[in-house]
């Protein structure tokens, strides 16, 4: 995004806050939580694997189904928030350190994010998580950059 000259000091302050890494980190977490919540709600409502208990009333079954959907929605929302926050915060810090905005930032941020998320599975899992997330984030970033040049 090209920098534009600020019209007034207040605009300059607002621009510096919005472009800061802590703001990007927090905004990504909030937006990831929202997107994950919607995704979890949709996926939870489509899951028909819930056992049907014929001894319960319809109201009890609906209550149990909604409770299950709520817990799935909450879990998916938290996971999306964590992934988004780690990735965007890492990418912002790398971009700030390198003073460049290119594909290598996505590769590095993807690798670090994948490694962190898979760290509990051991070294092999962390390496695979690094490689997988780096490849995915690179592909997405490459596609978005190529699409933006048209």
Backbone as ProteinMPNN parsed JSONL, in Angstrom:
{"seq_chain_A": "XXXXXXXXXXXXXXXXXXXXXXXXXXXXXXXXXXXXXXXXXXXXXXXXXXXXXXXXXXXXXXXXXXXXXXXXXXXXXXXXXXXXXXXXXXXXXXXXXXXXXXXXXXXXXXXXXXXXXXXXXXXXXXXXXXXXXXXXXXXXXXXXXXXXXX", "coords_chain_A": {"N_chain_A": [[0.842, -1.157, 0.0], [0.663, 2.127, -0.912], [2.183, 4.926, 0.611], [0.547, 7.841, 1.645], [0.628, 11.4, 1.746], [-0.076, 12.821, 4.9], [-3.05, 14.614, 5.694], [-3.495, 16.094, 7.943], [-2.207, 16.456, 11.33], [-3.609, 14.701, 13.041], [-4.543, 12.744, 11.301], [-2.121, 11.649, 10.528], [-1.286, 10.465, 12.915], [-3.321, 8.575, 13.273], [-2.894, 7.005, 10.969], [-0.342, 5.977, 11.583], [-0.935, 4.396, 13.781], [-2.756, 2.501, 12.731], [-1.135, 1.209, 10.892], [0.658, -0.076, 12.507], [2.335, -2.902, 14.008], [1.246, -4.086, 16.439], [-1.463, -3.266, 16.2], [-2.217, -4.506, 13.786], [-1.861, -7.161, 14.549], [-3.794, -7.413, 16.631], [-6.146, -6.725, 15.234], [-6.237, -8.724, 13.303], [-6.588, -10.945, 14.938], [-9.147, -10.431, 15.986], [-10.7, -10.323, 13.631], [-10.147, -12.873, 12.626], [-11.297, -14.391, 14.642], [-13.992, -13.719, 14.28], [-14.478, -14.622, 11.61], [-13.817, -17.318, 11.938], [-15.789, -18.002, 13.765], [-18.142, -17.763, 12.23], [-17.579, -19.689, 10.27], [-17.343, -21.985, 11.908], [-19.943, -22.099, 12.921], [-21.456, -22.581, 10.606], [-20.327, -25.04, 9.751], [-20.828, -26.582, 12.018], [-23.603, -26.629, 12.001], [-24.089, -28.156, 9.798], [-23.28, -30.673, 10.416], [-24.381, -33.823, 10.763], [-23.875, -35.903, 12.414], [-24.52, -36.137, 15.035], [-25.688, -38.058, 17.71], [-28.964, -39.365, 17.907], [-31.164, -39.148, 20.467], [-33.791, -40.838, 21.41], [-35.212, -40.8, 23.738], [-35.266, -38.289, 24.725], [-36.998, -35.143, 24.85], [-38.192, -33.043, 22.144], [-37.45, -30.412, 22.604], [-35.287, -30.758, 24.4], [-33.509, -32.106, 22.72], [-33.04, -30.15, 20.763], [-31.866, -28.213, 22.361], [-29.517, -29.567, 23.167], [-28.307, -29.897, 20.663], [-27.898, -27.212, 19.885], [-26.15, -26.453, 21.908], [-23.939, -28.056, 21.307], [-23.331, -27.024, 18.761], [-22.641, -24.438, 19.531], [-20.33, -24.877, 21.096], [-18.612, -25.914, 19.151], [-18.497, -23.748, 17.4], [-17.289, -21.806, 19.037], [-14.787, -23.029, 19.543], [-13.688, -23.237, 16.927], [-13.619, -20.539, 16.243], [-11.757, -19.539, 18.118], [-9.443, -20.939, 17.288], [-9.061, -19.967, 14.64], [-8.595, -17.285, 15.27], [-6.166, -17.422, 16.687], [-4.394, -18.476, 14.73], [-4.554, -16.465, 12.743], [-3.654, -14.202, 14.165], [-1.012, -14.924, 14.943], [0.197, -15.345, 12.423], [-0.186, -12.853, 11.012], [0.968, -11.018, 12.777], [3.615, -11.971, 12.876], [4.34, -11.739, 10.165], [4.187, -8.964, 9.851], [6.184, -8.069, 11.631], [8.446, -9.205, 10.408], [8.371, -7.915, 7.935], [8.737, -5.297, 8.799], [11.312, -5.49, 9.901], [12.875, -6.259, 7.671], [12.305, -4.226, 5.934], [10.998, -4.438, 3.527], [8.443, -5.393, 1.215], [7.597, -8.238, 0.178], [7.437, -11.53, -1.392], [8.971, -13.196, 0.231], [8.484, -12.493, 2.838], [5.993, -13.642, 3.333], [6.627, -16.356, 3.035], [8.45, -16.722, 5.156], [6.903, -15.908, 7.407], [4.823, -17.758, 7.214], [6.209, -20.163, 7.599], [7.207, -19.823, 10.223], [4.794, -19.533, 11.641], [3.486, -22.01, 11.066], [5.362, -23.736, 12.229], [5.228, -22.967, 14.933], [2.541, -23.578, 15.529], [2.551, -26.339, 15.203], [4.363, -27.22, 17.042], [3.943, -28.711, 19.384], [3.77, -31.308, 18.529], [6.254, -32.286, 18.17], [9.675, -32.258, 16.82], [9.697, -33.171, 14.111], [7.029, -32.819, 13.32], [6.88, -30.05, 13.652], [8.624, -29.166, 11.663], [7.311, -30.133, 9.386], [4.903, -28.726, 9.665], [5.881, -26.142, 9.4], [6.838, -26.217, 6.722], [4.47, -26.86, 5.316], [2.651, -24.759, 5.992], [4.13, -22.596, 5.106], [4.256, -23.114, 2.354], [1.523, -22.966, 1.701], [0.847, -20.284, 2.467], [2.579, -18.909, 0.806], [1.631, -19.613, -1.729], [-0.941, -18.449, -1.677], [-0.273, -15.725, -1.298], [1.268, -15.265, -3.588], [-0.642, -15.682, -5.599], [-2.425, -13.582, -4.97], [-0.773, -11.368, -5.405], [-0.153, -11.619, -8.146], [-2.678, -11.417, -9.221], [-3.279, -8.833, -8.525], [-1.702, -7.393, -10.245], [-2.898, -7.374, -12.679]], "CA_chain_A": [[0.0, 0.0, 0.0], [1.483, 3.319, -1.044], [1.973, 5.927, 1.648], [0.075, 9.123, 1.141], [0.938, 12.441, 2.725], [-1.213, 13.076, 5.784], [-3.688, 15.921, 5.56], [-3.336, 16.811, 9.204], [-1.485, 15.643, 12.326], [-4.462, 13.626, 13.557], [-4.537, 11.687, 10.291], [-0.801, 11.012, 10.601], [-1.294, 9.606, 14.107], [-4.211, 7.453, 12.968], [-2.199, 6.146, 10.009], [0.749, 5.251, 12.244], [-1.535, 3.37, 14.646], [-3.344, 1.456, 11.891], [-0.051, 0.487, 10.227], [1.554, -0.682, 13.492], [2.218, -4.354, 14.168], [0.257, -4.471, 17.456], [-2.814, -3.08, 15.67], [-2.459, -5.569, 12.805], [-1.976, -8.386, 15.333], [-5.092, -7.421, 17.308], [-7.223, -6.719, 14.24], [-6.28, -10.059, 12.703], [-7.183, -11.854, 15.917], [-10.586, -10.151, 16.047], [-11.318, -10.739, 12.371], [-10.041, -14.326, 12.579], [-12.312, -14.914, 15.552], [-15.292, -13.558, 13.619], [-14.559, -15.535, 10.472], [-13.846, -18.669, 12.49], [-17.105, -18.214, 14.356], [-19.098, -18.016, 11.141], [-17.221, -20.982, 9.69], [-17.707, -23.018, 12.874], [-21.401, -22.18, 12.988], [-21.931, -23.252, 9.391], [-19.905, -26.438, 9.772], [-21.539, -27.24, 13.108], [-25.003, -26.848, 11.636], [-24.15, -29.156, 8.731], [-22.852, -31.971, 10.928], [-25.528, -34.634, 11.157], [-23.358, -37.076, 13.104], [-24.948, -36.133, 16.428], [-26.587, -39.179, 17.985], [-30.345, -39.01, 18.226], [-31.633, -39.809, 21.681], [-35.255, -40.839, 21.294], [-35.84, -40.64, 25.052], [-35.341, -36.86, 25.026], [-38.026, -34.374, 24.151], [-37.671, -32.235, 21.036], [-36.792, -29.242, 23.199], [-33.997, -31.197, 24.929], [-32.642, -32.407, 21.58], [-32.648, -28.867, 20.166], [-30.937, -27.584, 23.302], [-28.242, -30.282, 23.067], [-27.729, -29.579, 19.353], [-27.412, -25.83, 19.929], [-24.981, -26.43, 22.791], [-22.849, -28.633, 20.523], [-22.972, -26.034, 17.735], [-21.973, -23.332, 20.213], [-18.963, -25.253, 21.475], [-17.832, -26.014, 17.906], [-18.297, -22.385, 16.912], [-16.313, -21.173, 19.92], [-13.48, -23.639, 19.305], [-13.196, -22.844, 15.604], [-13.325, -19.108, 16.3], [-10.484, -19.368, 18.83], [-8.355, -21.439, 16.445], [-8.845, -19.003, 13.558], [-8.007, -16.079, 15.857], [-4.763, -17.702, 17.003], [-3.643, -18.59, 13.474], [-4.498, -15.145, 12.1], [-2.821, -13.299, 14.957], [0.396, -15.324, 14.841], [0.687, -15.122, 11.063], [-0.108, -11.438, 10.638], [1.967, -10.377, 13.633], [4.936, -12.395, 12.417], [4.615, -11.136, 8.859], [4.412, -7.536, 10.054], [7.509, -7.897, 12.23], [9.445, -9.522, 9.384], [8.331, -6.816, 6.957], [9.35, -4.137, 9.444], [12.742, -5.753, 10.048], [13.515, -6.285, 6.355], [11.94, -2.995, 5.216], [10.567, -4.838, 2.186], [7.151, -6.063, 1.145], [7.711, -9.184, -0.923], [6.979, -12.894, -1.158], [9.76, -13.838, 1.283], [7.822, -12.251, 4.119], [4.947, -14.663, 3.467], [7.294, -17.646, 3.243], [9.0, -16.741, 6.514], [5.809, -15.868, 8.381], [4.135, -19.041, 7.138], [7.056, -21.181, 8.227], [7.216, -19.595, 11.673], [3.451, -19.832, 12.149], [3.291, -23.457, 11.008], [6.234, -24.35, 13.226], [4.677, -22.697, 16.267], [1.284, -24.312, 15.708], [2.808, -27.781, 15.243], [5.482, -27.474, 17.952], [3.595, -29.724, 20.388], [3.861, -32.648, 17.949], [7.656, -32.665, 18.097], [10.475, -31.593, 15.785], [9.268, -33.557, 12.766], [5.766, -32.134, 13.082], [7.143, -28.617, 13.506], [9.215, -28.958, 10.333], [6.237, -30.321, 8.408], [4.004, -27.584, 9.811], [6.586, -25.008, 8.8], [6.842, -26.366, 5.262], [3.101, -26.816, 4.808], [2.068, -23.426, 6.121], [4.902, -21.709, 4.226], [3.808, -23.353, 0.977], [0.164, -22.441, 1.563], [0.835, -18.821, 2.509], [3.265, -18.435, -0.395], [0.712, -19.767, -2.862], [-1.988, -17.435, -1.56], [0.319, -14.407, -1.528], [1.653, -15.19, -5.003], [-1.884, -15.511, -6.356], [-2.952, -12.237, -4.733], [0.117, -10.392, -6.054], [-0.333, -11.739, -9.599], [-4.02, -10.926, -9.518], [-3.243, -7.387, -8.363], [-0.959, -6.772, -11.342], [-3.754, -7.318, -13.881]], "C_chain_A": [[0.894, 1.228, 0.0], [1.135, 4.313, 0.058], [1.504, 7.221, 1.001], [0.388, 10.18, 2.18], [-0.281, 12.724, 3.598], [-1.735, 14.495, 5.602], [-3.52, 16.758, 6.817], [-2.638, 15.911, 10.211], [-2.315, 14.49, 12.885], [-4.497, 12.442, 12.595], [-3.214, 10.935, 10.316], [-0.727, 10.059, 11.79], [-2.148, 8.371, 13.852], [-3.547, 6.477, 12.0], [-1.095, 5.339, 10.678], [0.215, 4.156, 13.16], [-2.043, 2.204, 13.811], [-2.263, 0.618, 11.213], [0.902, -0.2, 11.201], [1.307, -2.186, 13.616], [1.244, -4.757, 15.281], [-1.185, -4.32, 16.97], [-3.152, -4.19, 14.682], [-2.659, -6.909, 13.504], [-3.371, -8.487, 15.95], [-6.246, -7.492, 16.309], [-7.349, -8.086, 13.573], [-6.906, -11.067, 13.655], [-8.696, -11.671, 15.97], [-11.279, -10.641, 14.779], [-11.247, -12.256, 12.198], [-11.073, -14.988, 13.471], [-13.692, -14.838, 14.907], [-15.478, -14.527, 12.468], [-14.619, -16.985, 10.94], [-15.177, -18.997, 13.13], [-18.159, -18.522, 13.311], [-18.845, -19.389, 10.532], [-17.628, -22.125, 10.619], [-19.206, -23.201, 12.988], [-21.963, -22.915, 11.782], [-21.575, -24.733, 9.428], [-20.606, -27.216, 10.884], [-22.989, -27.522, 12.769], [-25.153, -27.904, 10.545], [-23.785, -30.559, 9.199], [-24.064, -32.738, 11.444], [-25.101, -35.877, 11.929], [-23.807, -37.145, 14.561], [-25.922, -37.285, 16.668], [-27.97, -38.679, 18.388], [-30.769, -39.835, 19.432], [-33.154, -39.716, 21.685], [-35.952, -40.69, 22.642], [-35.977, -39.164, 25.424], [-36.49, -36.209, 24.255], [-37.364, -33.573, 23.024], [-36.913, -31.027, 21.574], [-35.403, -29.612, 23.734], [-33.014, -31.503, 23.8], [-32.145, -31.125, 20.913], [-31.625, -28.171, 21.056], [-29.558, -28.243, 23.222], [-27.537, -29.97, 21.745], [-27.156, -28.171, 19.343], [-26.177, -25.698, 20.814], [-23.758, -26.972, 22.055], [-22.384, -27.656, 19.442], [-22.218, -24.864, 18.353], [-20.544, -23.666, 20.587], [-18.072, -25.401, 20.245], [-17.514, -24.627, 17.356], [-17.218, -21.686, 17.724], [-14.916, -21.722, 19.658], [-12.882, -23.235, 17.969], [-12.819, -21.369, 15.594], [-11.992, -18.855, 17.002], [-9.309, -19.816, 17.974], [-8.037, -20.473, 15.306], [-8.173, -17.743, 14.095], [-6.526, -16.277, 16.144], [-3.922, -17.755, 15.732], [-3.476, -17.222, 12.823], [-3.576, -14.2, 12.851], [-1.343, -13.645, 14.836], [0.937, -14.992, 13.463], [0.846, -13.636, 10.755], [0.896, -10.683, 11.496], [3.381, -10.712, 13.202], [5.29, -11.749, 11.089], [4.913, -9.643, 8.992], [5.799, -7.281, 10.643], [8.617, -8.177, 11.22], [9.518, -8.401, 8.357], [8.988, -5.563, 7.527], [10.865, -4.306, 9.54], [13.462, -5.662, 8.709], [13.297, -4.996, 5.565], [11.621, -3.283, 3.754], [9.202, -5.501, 2.293], [7.19, -6.99, -0.064], [7.273, -10.574, -0.483], [7.733, -13.586, -0.022], [9.176, -13.587, 2.672], [6.746, -13.305, 4.373], [5.543, -16.037, 3.739], [7.769, -17.75, 4.687], [7.9, -16.771, 7.569], [5.034, -17.182, 8.387], [4.91, -20.145, 7.825], [7.04, -21.039, 9.75], [5.86, -19.957, 12.278], [3.189, -21.333, 12.17], [4.128, -24.188, 12.035], [5.709, -24.17, 14.636], [3.427, -23.54, 16.517], [1.499, -25.819, 15.834], [3.902, -28.157, 16.238], [5.186, -28.582, 18.966], [3.728, -31.148, 19.855], [5.297, -33.127, 17.815], [8.366, -31.999, 16.933], [10.023, -31.916, 14.361], [7.961, -32.851, 12.394], [5.956, -30.641, 12.881], [7.728, -28.306, 12.137], [8.147, -29.112, 9.255], [5.219, -29.181, 8.468], [4.59, -26.335, 9.188], [6.501, -25.073, 7.284], [5.435, -26.231, 4.681], [2.494, -25.427, 4.858], [2.816, -22.426, 5.249], [4.456, -21.873, 2.783], [2.42, -22.762, 0.747], [0.156, -20.914, 1.527], [1.548, -18.224, 1.307], [2.346, -18.516, -1.601], [-0.377, -18.699, -2.834], [-1.425, -16.052, -1.872], [0.721, -14.226, -2.988], [0.425, -14.948, -5.874], [-2.42, -14.088, -6.201], [-2.086, -11.171, -5.403], [-0.057, -10.426, -7.567], [-1.682, -11.174, -10.023], [-4.061, -9.405, -9.441], [-2.53, -6.673, -9.494], [-1.796, -6.652, -12.6], [-4.502, -6.02, -13.984]], "O_chain_A": [[1.789, 1.344, 0.836], [-0.031, 4.518, 0.394], [2.002, 7.632, -0.047], [0.412, 9.886, 3.375], [-1.395, 12.852, 3.089], [-0.975, 15.439, 5.386], [-3.414, 17.983, 6.753], [-2.492, 14.714, 9.964], [-1.778, 13.42, 13.17], [-4.483, 11.285, 13.017], [-3.189, 9.717, 10.144], [-0.166, 8.969, 11.68], [-1.747, 7.254, 14.177], [-3.625, 5.262, 12.187], [-0.923, 4.156, 10.385], [0.839, 3.104, 13.301], [-1.79, 1.046, 14.144], [-2.467, -0.574, 10.985], [1.859, -0.842, 10.77], [0.204, -2.67, 13.359], [0.473, -5.697, 15.086], [-2.036, -5.15, 17.291], [-4.245, -4.754, 14.729], [-3.515, -7.7, 13.11], [-4.048, -9.507, 15.815], [-7.207, -8.232, 16.514], [-8.46, -8.548, 13.31], [-7.663, -11.941, 13.234], [-9.441, -12.651, 15.996], [-12.32, -11.295, 14.846], [-12.185, -12.861, 11.68], [-11.653, -16.013, 13.114], [-14.47, -15.79, 14.982], [-16.516, -15.18, 12.361], [-15.383, -17.785, 10.4], [-15.648, -20.132, 13.054], [-18.971, -19.431, 13.483], [-19.779, -20.159, 10.306], [-18.195, -23.12, 10.168], [-19.692, -24.322, 13.136], [-22.84, -23.768, 11.918], [-22.424, -25.585, 9.167], [-20.939, -28.387, 10.704], [-23.546, -28.534, 13.195], [-26.228, -28.482, 10.386], [-23.963, -31.527, 8.46], [-24.689, -32.351, 12.432], [-25.89, -36.809, 12.081], [-23.503, -38.118, 15.251], [-26.874, -37.463, 15.908], [-28.109, -37.696, 19.117], [-30.731, -41.066, 19.408], [-33.727, -38.655, 21.932], [-37.163, -40.474, 22.686], [-36.724, -38.826, 26.342], [-36.888, -36.656, 23.179], [-36.141, -33.446, 22.966], [-35.857, -30.666, 21.054], [-34.448, -28.861, 23.541], [-31.826, -31.197, 23.906], [-30.975, -31.023, 20.542], [-30.643, -27.61, 20.57], [-28.541, -27.549, 23.211], [-26.318, -29.8, 21.712], [-26.05, -27.956, 18.847], [-25.268, -24.926, 20.51], [-22.667, -26.413, 22.165], [-21.183, -27.481, 19.234], [-21.264, -24.356, 17.763], [-19.644, -22.843, 20.418], [-16.894, -25.047, 20.294], [-16.398, -24.368, 16.904], [-16.331, -21.045, 17.161], [-13.959, -20.954, 19.562], [-11.694, -22.922, 17.89], [-11.81, -20.99, 15.001], [-11.188, -18.048, 16.536], [-8.281, -19.14, 17.938], [-6.869, -20.194, 15.038], [-7.281, -17.192, 13.449], [-5.718, -15.39, 15.872], [-2.855, -17.144, 15.667], [-2.377, -16.864, 12.4], [-2.798, -13.472, 12.233], [-0.511, -12.758, 14.646], [2.02, -14.42, 13.344], [1.902, -13.21, 10.287], [1.6, -9.804, 10.999], [4.248, -9.839, 13.165], [6.408, -11.266, 10.905], [5.798, -9.123, 8.312], [6.507, -6.377, 10.199], [9.618, -7.461, 11.184], [10.607, -7.989, 7.956], [9.707, -4.854, 6.823], [11.613, -3.362, 9.287], [14.532, -5.062, 8.615], [14.038, -4.715, 4.623], [11.926, -2.488, 2.865], [8.853, -6.087, 3.317], [6.863, -6.59, -1.181], [6.805, -10.773, 0.638], [7.181, -14.476, 0.625], [9.364, -14.397, 3.58], [6.605, -13.801, 5.491], [5.033, -16.792, 4.567], [7.518, -18.75, 5.36], [7.955, -17.561, 8.511], [4.633, -17.663, 9.447], [4.34, -20.964, 8.546], [6.879, -22.023, 10.472], [5.797, -20.616, 13.316], [2.722, -21.87, 13.175], [3.666, -25.151, 12.648], [5.738, -25.1, 15.442], [3.274, -24.14, 17.581], [0.718, -26.502, 16.496], [4.326, -29.312, 16.27], [6.094, -29.314, 19.36], [3.791, -32.096, 20.637], [5.534, -34.257, 17.39], [7.754, -31.268, 16.154], [9.973, -31.031, 13.507], [7.814, -32.349, 11.28], [5.286, -30.029, 12.049], [7.374, -27.302, 11.519], [8.086, -28.316, 8.319], [4.731, -28.727, 7.433], [3.89, -25.566, 8.53], [6.132, -24.093, 6.636], [5.241, -25.561, 3.666], [1.893, -24.969, 3.887], [2.206, -21.503, 4.707], [4.293, -20.886, 2.065], [2.172, -22.132, -0.281], [-0.472, -20.318, 0.652], [1.172, -17.151, 0.833], [2.29, -17.587, -2.406], [-0.695, -18.111, -3.868], [-2.03, -15.291, -2.627], [0.532, -13.151, -3.557], [0.45, -14.112, -6.776], [-2.822, -13.462, -7.182], [-2.607, -10.18, -5.914], [-0.103, -9.375, -8.207], [-1.797, -10.529, -11.065], [-4.788, -8.76, -10.197], [-2.726, -5.473, -9.689], [-1.438, -5.898, -13.505], [-5.261, -5.819, -14.932]]}, "name": "protein", "num_of_chains": 1, "seq": "XXXXXXXXXXXXXXXXXXXXXXXXXXXXXXXXXXXXXXXXXXXXXXXXXXXXXXXXXXXXXXXXXXXXXXXXXXXXXXXXXXXXXXXXXXXXXXXXXXXXXXXXXXXXXXXXXXXXXXXXXXXXXXXXXXXXXXXXXXXXXXXXXXXXXX"}
